Amino acid sequence: MLYQAMNMMDRHIQQTCDRLNCIKQHLATPSGFQNAARELLEWCSDLRAFQRAFEENLMSCLTVVSRVSAQPGFDLDLGYRLLAVCAAHRDKLTAKSAGKIA
């Protein structure tokens, strides 16, 4: 029973990381940025988003947001809101990641 629960948790973590990778790809394109950033913003409104298992993928997404949101065809305001939500919860991240958001 415990093994089955761990296996389900591993599967959930993998599925979430896969989704974050998909979101990251959409964030990099003007046509996908709005929907991907909104989905990520909603996801980051839940403190569970800041678990260590997701941190690397989350930070990859935020790196793309900070790089592209000010470019033509993207949405600076939405990018700023997303980064601000994550900055408000940076105490849940490792020092290295928190320093990148600060």
N, C-alpha and C positions, 0 to 999 in steps of 0.2 A: 504494500500500500504506500509506504513512504517512497519507495523507488518510483512508483507510478506518479506520485505528486511531484517529485523532483523532475521527472521526465516532462511532465506537463509544464512546469515552470521554465525549464530549459527551452521548450518549444515556444512558449509565449515570449521569452526574451529574444529568441532568434527571429520570430515573426516581427516583433517590434523593431528590432535593428534593421531587418530587411525593409520595413516600411519607411524608416528614417532615411535609409539609403535612396529609396525611390523619391522621397520628398526632396532630398538634397539635389537629385538630378533635375527635378522640376523647378526648384528654386533658381537654378542657373539659367533658365530661359525666360524671356519676357512673357511668353504665352502661358507658362506654367507657374510663374512666381506668385500671383495673387492667391490662387487656390492652395498652393503648397504652403505659403506663409500663413494663411488663415488656419489651415489644418494644424500646423505646427504651433501656432499661437494658442489654439484651443487645447492642444495636447499639453503645452507647457503651463496651462492654468491649473493643472493637476500636479500636486507635489510629487506624485509617483514618477513623473517624467524625469526627475533629477536623481534617480537611482544610479549607482555606479555602473550597473550593467548597460545603461543607455548613454552614459556620459560621452564617450568617444564619438558616437554617431551624432548625438545632439550638438556637440561642439563643431563637428564637420558641417552640419547644417548652418549653424550660426556664423561660421567663417564665410560661407557662401553668401549669406544674407548681408553681412557687413561689407563684403567685397562688391556686390552687385546692386544693392538697393538704391544707391544714389545715381546709378546710370540711367540714361534715357530708356524708357519702356518698362522700367521697374517701378516700385512704389516705396519711396523713401519713408513716408509716414508709417506704413505697415511694417517695414523693416525696423524702424525705430521702436515701435510698440513691442514687437517681438523681442528685441534685444533688451528693452527696459523690463519686461516681465522676467526674463531670465536673469538679469542683473539683480532684481529684487530677491531672487532665490539663490544667489551665488554661494551663500553660506552652506548650501547642500552639496556643493561640488568640491572637488579636490582643489587645493591651493593653486595648482597650475592652471586649471580651467577657470577658476574664479578670477585669477589675475588677468586672463585674456578678456573677460567680460567687463571688468572694472573700468 
